[in-house]
Amino acid sequence: MSTLTIRLPDDKHVRLRRLAKHREMSVNKLMEELATISLSEFDAETRFRTLASRGSAKKGLAILDRLDAEFAKNLR
Protein backbone atom coordinates (compact mmCIF):
# COMPACT_ATOMS: atom_id res chain seq x y z
CA MET A 1 0.00 0.00 0.00
CA SER A 2 1.21 3.49 -0.83
CA THR A 3 0.92 6.76 1.01
CA LEU A 4 -0.13 9.85 -0.93
CA THR A 5 0.02 13.41 0.33
CA ILE A 6 -2.26 15.92 -1.38
CA ARG A 7 -2.68 19.63 -0.96
CA LEU A 8 -6.24 20.91 -0.70
CA PRO A 9 -7.74 24.26 0.16
CA ASP A 10 -8.83 24.29 3.81
CA ASP A 11 -12.51 24.70 2.94
CA LYS A 12 -12.43 21.66 0.65
CA HIS A 13 -10.71 19.61 3.37
CA VAL A 14 -13.42 20.61 5.84
CA ARG A 15 -16.13 19.59 3.35
CA LEU A 16 -14.45 16.22 2.73
CA ARG A 17 -14.23 15.59 6.49
CA ARG A 18 -17.96 16.39 6.81
CA LEU A 19 -18.81 14.09 3.91
CA ALA A 20 -16.74 11.28 5.43
CA LYS A 21 -18.43 11.78 8.78
CA HIS A 22 -21.86 11.78 7.11
CA ARG A 23 -20.98 8.47 5.43
CA GLU A 24 -19.57 7.17 8.70
CA MET A 25 -16.10 6.52 7.30
CA SER A 26 -12.64 7.98 7.53
CA VAL A 27 -11.39 10.61 5.11
CA ASN A 28 -8.84 8.03 3.96
CA LYS A 29 -11.59 5.53 3.11
CA LEU A 30 -13.63 8.26 1.40
CA MET A 31 -10.66 9.22 -0.79
CA GLU A 32 -10.11 5.57 -1.66
CA GLU A 33 -13.79 5.25 -2.64
CA LEU A 34 -13.68 8.42 -4.75
CA ALA A 35 -10.49 7.24 -6.46
CA THR A 36 -12.13 3.88 -7.25
CA ILE A 37 -15.14 5.63 -8.79
CA SER A 38 -12.92 7.89 -10.91
CA LEU A 39 -10.78 4.99 -12.10
CA SER A 40 -13.88 2.95 -12.98
CA GLU A 41 -15.27 5.84 -15.02
CA PHE A 42 -11.92 6.26 -16.79
CA ASP A 43 -11.71 2.53 -17.56
CA ALA A 44 -15.27 2.51 -18.95
CA GLU A 45 -14.54 5.53 -21.14
CA THR A 46 -11.30 3.94 -22.39
CA ARG A 47 -13.11 0.69 -23.25
CA PHE A 48 -15.88 2.63 -25.00
CA ARG A 49 -13.41 4.70 -27.05
CA THR A 50 -11.45 1.57 -28.00
CA LEU A 51 -14.59 -0.24 -29.13
CA ALA A 52 -15.86 2.87 -30.92
CA SER A 53 -12.62 3.21 -32.86
CA ARG A 54 -13.09 -0.34 -34.16
CA GLY A 55 -16.72 0.11 -35.07
CA SER A 56 -18.66 1.66 -37.89
CA ALA A 57 -20.29 5.05 -37.39
CA LYS A 58 -22.99 4.08 -39.88
CA LYS A 59 -23.88 0.89 -37.96
CA GLY A 60 -23.78 2.75 -34.65
CA LEU A 61 -26.17 5.41 -35.90
CA ALA A 62 -28.48 2.72 -37.28
CA ILE A 63 -28.62 1.09 -33.85
CA LEU A 64 -29.41 4.44 -32.21
CA ASP A 65 -32.17 5.04 -34.77
CA ARG A 66 -33.71 1.67 -33.90
CA LEU A 67 -33.50 2.46 -30.19
CA ASP A 68 -35.15 5.85 -30.76
CA ALA A 69 -37.94 4.17 -32.74
CA GLU A 70 -38.55 1.62 -29.98
CA PHE A 71 -38.50 4.29 -27.30
CA ALA A 72 -41.00 6.41 -29.24
CA LYS A 73 -43.21 3.35 -29.81
CA ASN A 74 -43.24 2.59 -26.07
CA LEU A 75 -44.28 6.15 -25.22
CA ARG A 76 -47.56 5.77 -27.10
N, C-alpha and C positions, 0 to 999 in steps of 0.2 A: 504494500500500500504506500502511496506517495502522500506527501504533505504539500499543499499549495497555499501560498500567501497571496491574497488579493487586496487591492486598495479600492475602497468604496467611499463615497461621500457619507458623512455621519448620518444624514437623514435616511439614506437608503439602508444603511446598516440597522438603524432603529426599526425601520419597516420590515426588514427581513427577520429580525428577532421577534417582532410581534406576530408575523405570519407563522414562524416556527412554533411559537407558543400557542397560537390558535390551533395549529395542527397537532399539538402535543408531541413535538419532536425537537431535537436539537437543531441549531443553525447548520451544523455540519451535515446532518442527515437531510435537511431541506436542500442544501446546496447539491448534495449527491443526487437527490431526486430530480432537481431542476436540470442538472447536467445530463441525467439519463433521458429525460424528456427531449432535451435539445438534440442529443446524439441520435435518438430514435427518429426525430423529424428529419435530421440531416441524412440519415441512412435511407429513409423512405424516399426523399427527394432524389438522392443519388441513384437509387434503383429505378425510379420513374424516368429520370432523364436518360439513363442507359437504355432502358427498354424503348423509350420514345425515339431515341436516335437510330434504333434498329427497325423501327416500324415504318408504316406508310401513312403519311398525313391524310391521303385520300380515304384509306380504310378507317382510320381513326375518326374522321369527320362523318363517315357513313354510319359508324356505330353510334356516335352522338346523336345523329339525326333519328336513328331508330329509337334511341332512349327518349328523346324529346317527344316523338310520336306516341310512344307508350305512356309517357307521363301525361300528355295532353288527353289521351283516350281515358285514362283512369280518373281524370278530373271531372269528366262528364257525368 
